[in-house]
Amino acid sequence: MKAVIMAGGFGTRIHPLTINMPKPMIPLFNRPMMLHIVELLKKHGINELILLLYHQPEVIKNYFGDGSEFGVRITYVTPLEDFGTAGAVKQAAKYLKERFVIISGDLLTDFDISAAIRFHEEQQAEASIVLTSVKDPLQFGVVITDKNGRITKFLEKPGWGEVFSDTINTGIYVLEPGVLERIPDNENRDWSKDVFPAMLAENAALFGCNLQGYWQDVGNTDAYLEACRDVFAGKVAVNLPGTRAAADGKHLQLGQDVLVEQKDLSLLEGMVLIGDNTHIKGKARLKNCVIGRNCTIEDGVELEDTILWRNVYVRKGSRIKGATLCNSVQIGQGVVIEEGAVIADETTVGDEAFIKKDVKIWPRKVVEGGAIVTTNLIWGEKWRKSLFDGALVRGLTNVELTPEFSAKLGSAFGSTLPKGSVVLCGRDAVRSSRMLKRAFVGGLLSTGVNVIDVKMISLPVLRYKLTTFGEVGGVHFRQCPDDPAATEIIFYDADGVEISSSAAKGIERVYYKENFRRVHHSEPGGISELPRIYDYYREGYRRALDREALRAFAPKVVVDLNHSPAGDLLPSLLNELGCEVIELNSHVSEIASGATPEQRERAKDQLSRIVVTLGAAAGFWIGPSGERCVLIDERGEIFSDIDALCTLAALVCRAEGRGELVAPVPAPQAIEDLAQASGLTVTRTKNDGRALVEAAKNKHVQLGFSMEGHYIFPAFHSNFDAMFTVAKTLELLARTGQPLSAARQAVTRRAYRHIRIPCSFDLKGGIMRKMSEDSVDHEASFIDGVKVQLDDAWVLMLPDQHQPIAHLIAESDNAALAERLVEEYRNKLEAWKKELLSQ
């Protein structure tokens, strides 16, 4: 007698276990699941097997070969397309000229197949379906028979209201070859949906054979773990590889070259199967576990109801319960993995990470040490241990930052705020920003926090509104400036300042613990709009400028608005101040994708040519968020960020003659020279936006700036604002009577060198310790990084906050000296890296 094993399914419901192999080859107690079916058939005298393949057929062929190794003879049939369960069997019709059995390759069962065949013969059936009773028949086909076993009714996957029996179709059939004539060639047909209902309608000899025993359709990861637990509990017996070890009350099955350091096996409990060449070190405890070949379990590890495939490495102190770890997974020290979790092939989990219940991680992912993984990790490559980079959450749009993620983040943020408080939410013009913001707002509302939705708006306007009254914080969504595929979510406090690291950690804690505040159904927050938000900004903007000087100057300017929301406001503001404005790219587009660096450079070149052609006093390129500004003088010269900050500092020093400048540590020495010559002081801060904004709140501050083209004029508000920078620059030119080119040329500059060196986060602390030790004999400052003063030169080593790089900056009167210093410290840094790695 022959049997057909259905082994062609894609196994999508059981992902990620089947990403790299067909479902029948999933290891079940260290053997492919289908091998248990082959042995069951062989046990009932069926040695002629036809394997119907489709998905990844070579994996199955390579393992089973011609079947001789397993005591059977195998014929493979691989249809060219998906013909359905019955249509696929039709493809094997030439091998099926006598009565045969059909069975799925992804079942675990001990049914008496011989009894089913006897029933079929006694009833003289054309087709017999093996039936069994289950508690939950909803996901199967329900069948009713009369007292003679003849089938009277079918219903595929019923709802509870439709259920008329708990007896289901098990997918095991005994058929006469004539049944295949009911199936047309090369057409898609299903046994349960097409062939059997048609036979029922024709009153054909269709019978149901009700069998008792164990039967489990291993259709998803939960069913896979349940099948394993049933074997542990002795509900079904399967053949196990290896040799049974002597141990009272335990079932220990050990492969070849297994090393268990605890020789008396006292730390192995229940049923434990250990594959060849696996090492169980120290006092690792295992209870009801299956461990594959070539695995290493370190001292102190605790595994319970856990399945490890082959080449898995679990570092000491980790605790795993009720989880599945696929091939070549590496687990760091102190990792905790909860029940139902699945870690797919070639994934690395860092030390102290926490994988929560039922989380599934797709193949080749990296989970950072200390991370708490609360949701499935499918598309991205990495799960970070922290959401925030400073006050900002960044990720690939709809891959890492999905609407689901955004809603949870909104709930986490709202849970840290008082119920009934108000948050300002805005975005840039891009559609994906709107999509994510709406999901975020839903999460906020669920915590009882109210939202003022200011929709598409320039970031400086949102931040300015926050400095007035009414809101406890603000959030802005924007396309990542250097990656159009990514979105950034920026959080601000009630003063429009980026939230502190402690506030970001507070949101992270709520997010990872999913400790969200859910208010009563009558208390969700409300959404309102603020249609006059531009009026707040416009009034403050005009009040902070010398309008008389600007009107007298009446400059012509060219502004590239970069398709940003600034186009709705800035040109009219400048016109009101007496400026003649030529707008470029002022049309706001919600489908505009971010420009590449080359496109941005071309736009600036075009802007510079237009400035010269039109005889404008200056040109300005505004970043998409309205915070970054690039200056171009009347000669068409495009200023670098350092040129621009020095020029603006020079104009402020000359126009104001008093006050204070706020500069980050890496800013050039020229700032001190300019300030000293004009009676101003300089305050150096850390090189991050929050530190600069906080320092700029001092009432004496005239100008603050970052190293990336962001400027603060606290006379208006102490936040970065490119739109105000345009007007203030023109006002300073009017008051000083200088053209922009002259202001730039008046600044005495020194040689300034800046390089970026790859440096992993793990090494940054050690590198900075080495730099501190190396600087002990020099004058040094430690405001941000380590800055060493060397006679007329200085060198700064600054670890990047968000990227695995270190910045090395040097400045000197002598260009050769600056170059030499950079190279000297680059060599030191590389040597320190090697030294730290070797430890």
C-alpha positions, 0 to 999 in steps of 0.5 A: 500500500502507498501513502501520499505525504503532503509536504508542500505548504509554505508554513506562513502561520508558523513563521518565523520557524519556517523562514529558512526551511519547509514546515515538515522539516521543523525539528521536533525532538531533534528530528524533522517533524515529517520523520515521525509521520514516516515512522508511523506509516512504516509502523502500519506497514506502509513503505511506499511513500509519495512526497508531494513537495512545493516550497523549498523541495530540495531541503526535504529531498536532501534529507530523505533521499530515496528513503532507503536510510529510513526503511521506505521507498520514496517518490517525489512529486513537485507540482509546478504551481499551487494546485491545492490539496487535491489538485496536487495529489492529482499530479501524482495520479500515475503512481496511485493505481491502487488504494492509498492513504493521504496524510499531512507531513506537519502532524504529530499523531499516533493514530491507528492508521491500520484501523482506518484502513480496515474501516475503509475496507469494511464500509467498501468506501470510495473515500474515508476521512479520519475524524477525531474530537477536539475541544476547539473545532473552529479552526478545522472542518467540522464533520457529521456522520450517521450511525453507520459512519457515512458522512452527512454534513461538512462545514469548513472552519465554522463560527461558534454559532455554526458549530454542530459537532466537535468532530473534525477532519484530521487531514488523513484520508484513505482513498480509492484511486477512482476518486482522482478521476473527480479532479480535473488535470492541472486545476486547483482543487481542495479536498475539503472545499471541493472534492468531498462536498461534491461526493456528498452531493452525489451520495458517493461512498464517503465515510468518516472513521472516528479514531481515538489517540493523539493528534496535533496539527502543528500549524503555528508556534503555539501548537509547536510548543504545545506538541512538545509539552505533550511529549514531555507530559507523556501524552504521545510517544515519539522515537527519540535519538540518542541513548537513554541515561540512567536516572530515577524518575527522569527521562534523559536522552543523550546524544553522542559526545554530550558533556554534562559537567554535573556528572550525577545529572541531578540538575536535569529534571523531567524529560531532557533530550540533548543532541550530539556534541552539546555541552552543559556547563557548570550548574546549568539547570534544565527541566523538560527541554530539547537541546539540539546538536552543537549547543553550549549552555553555560554555568548558571543557566536555567531552561524550562519547557524550552526548545533549542535547535542546533548551534545555540549558545546560551551565556551564563546566568540566562533564564529561558522558559517556554521559548523556542530558539532556532539555529545558531542563536546566541544569547548573552549573559543574564538574558531573560526570555519569557514563555511563547517567545521565538528567536529565529535563526542567526539572531544575537541577543545582548547581555541582560536583554529581556524578551517578553512573553510571545515576542517573535524575532525574525532571523538575523536580528541583533538585540542590544544588551539591556534591551527590553523587547516587547513587540515582534521584531520583523523588519528592522535589523536591530532592537535598541535598548533605548528608544531615545537619542537625546529628546528624539526618537528616530526610525525607518518609517513604517518599518521601525516607526509604525502606527502601532509603535507610535500609538504606544509611544503616545500612550507612554508619553501621556502616562508621564503627564498629568491627566487633563493636561494639554500637549501641542502636536505638529508635523512637517508637510510629509504624509508619513509624518501625518500618519504617525502623528495621528496614531501618536495622538490616539495614544495620548488621548487614551491616557486622558491628555488633551491635544492641541493639533497644530497640524503642519507647522514650522518647528520654531513656531511650535516651540515659540507657542510652548514658551507662552502658556497653556501646554505641558509639552510638545511633540513634532514629527518630521522626515529625517533630514539625512534619510527620507526613509526615516522619521524623527519624533522630537519631544519638548517640555513646557518651555519649548526646550528638548526634554531632559534625558531623565524625562526621556527615560521616564517615557521609555520605562512606561513604554517597555513595561507597558504600564500605560494609564488607561482612563475611563471611557468617559475621560479620554482627552480631547483634540482642539485646534489653534488657528491663530497660532501664527498670530502669536509668533508674528507679533513676537517676531516683529516686536523683537526687531528694529523695524525702522532700521529694516524699513530704511535698509529695505533689502532685496533677499532671496530665500529658498524655503525648501517646500517647508511650512515656512513658506506660509509665513516667512515671505509675508513677514519679511514683506511687512518689514520692508524687504523685497523677497524672492521666494524659491521652492515655496510650494508646500508639498506633502509628498515631497521626499527628502533631498539628497546631499547632492540635490541640496548642494545644487539648490544652494548653488542655484540660490547663490547664482540668483542672489548675484544675478538679482543683486540681492543683499543676501540669500538664505537656505531654510531647512525643512523644519525651519531651524537650520539656516545657510547664509549666502552673501551678496557676492554669491559666496555660500558660507560654511556653518563655521563661517556663518556662526563667526560672521553672525557673532561678528555682526552681533558684537559690533551692533550690540557691544555688550552681552554674552555669546553662547557657543558649544565646546567645538566652536572656534577660538575666533568667538572669544577673540570677537567677544573680547574685542567688543566687550562681550563674554562667551559661555561654552556649553555641551555640544547638544541642543538642550544645553545651548537652549538652556544657556541661551535663556540667560537674559544677557545672551545676544546670540547662541548657535550650534555647529550645524547652522542653528541660531538662537536670538533670545531677544525673540525666543531662546530656541533655534529659529531660521526664520528669525535668523533671516530677519535678524541678520538683515537687521544687523546688516542694516545697523552695522552698515556692513555687507555680509561679505565684509562682515565675514572677511573681518573675522580672523580665522585660524586653521580648523580641522575636524575628522570623524573616527569609527568608535563603538559605544562599548569603547567610548568610555575607555577611550575618554579615560585614556584621553583624560590620562593622556592630558594630565600634564596639559591644561584641559577642560571637560565640559564635553569630551576632553579639550586640551590646550597646547600653547596656541593650539587646542585639540578636542576628542568628543564622543558622538552622543548618538552614533558609533563615532568619535570626533577629533577637532584641532585648531591652530594659527598654523595649518600644518600644526592643526593637521599634525595634531589631528593625525597625532591624536588619531594614532593615539585613539586607534592605539587605545582602541586596540589596547581596549579590545585586547583586554 
